[in-house]
Amino acid sequence: MARLHSWLEEHRPADREDALLLRVLKLSEEVGEVAQAVIGATGQNPRKGTTHTWDDVRSELCDVVITALVALRTMTPDAREVFGAHLEGVVKRSLGS
């Protein structure tokens, strides 16, 4: 994640604040691609038919995770710790342990 973040920082066309906003907005684009892949995998668009596979859906979900982690890293250099603490809290709330 650090390497991706560094590469994006080197090539960002916007200032830091705008870069963060754009990276967060990028999540919406990626989630839309997941939806498009699900629709395509299930053939829900009769005009297009089956256009995607469940492998495509998995790939798009990975893109969402990567994009979210890059956005989190853009917000804080402690992204790993922030994510780990949040995940631990979700696990405790969900599993009660």
N, C-alpha and C positions, 0 to 999 in steps of 0.2 A: 504494500500500500504506500509506503514511504517513497518508493521509486516512482510510482505513478503520480503521486502528489507532486514530487519534485519536477517531474517532466511537465506536468500541467502548469506549474508555477513558472517555469522557464518559457512557456509558450502562450501564456494568457494574454489576450488582447485588451483586457479590462483591468481597472485598478483592483486592489484587494477586496474592497467591500462589494463591488459589482461582481467580481469573480465568485465570491461566496454565494451571492444571490443566484447567479446563473447556474452554479453547481447544484444548488437546492432545486431550482426549476428543472434541471436535467433529470431529476428523479421522476417528475411527472411524465416526461417523454419516455423514459425507460419503462415505467409502469404501463403506459399506453401500449408499448411494444409487447409486454406480457399479455395484455388483453387481446391484442391483435393476433398473437400466436395461439392463444386458447381458442379464439373464434375460428382461426384457420385450422387448428388441429381437430376441432369438432365439426367442421363443415357447416357452421351456423349461418354463413352468408351464402344463400342459394345461387347468387350470381357468380361467386368465385369458387364455391365448392371447398374441398379440403386443400389448403394451401400450406399448412405447417404440420410439423410432427410434435410429439410430446418432448422429444429432444430439443426442439426449438424453444418450447416453453421453459424447459430447465435452463437452457442457455440464457434466455431473457431474464429469468429470475436471478441468475448469477450476476447479470449486468446491473440489476437493481441493487443488489447487495454491494457490489463494487462501487457503484456511483454514490450510494449512501455513505460508505466508509470514506471515500475521498472527500465528500462534503464535510463529514465529521472531522476529518484530519485538517481540512481548511479552517475549521473553526477553532481547533485546539491541537497543539503538538502532542497532547496527552490522550489522543484518540483511543489508543489501545486500552488505557486504564479506564477512561470514561465508558467505553463500550463494555468492558469486562464488569465494571461495577453495576452498570445498568442491567446487563444480562443476569447477573447474580440476583439482583432485586426482582426481576421478572420471574426467575425460577422460584425464588422463595415465595412470592405472592401466588404463583400458579400451583406449585407443588406442596406448599406449606412446610418446607423444610429449611 
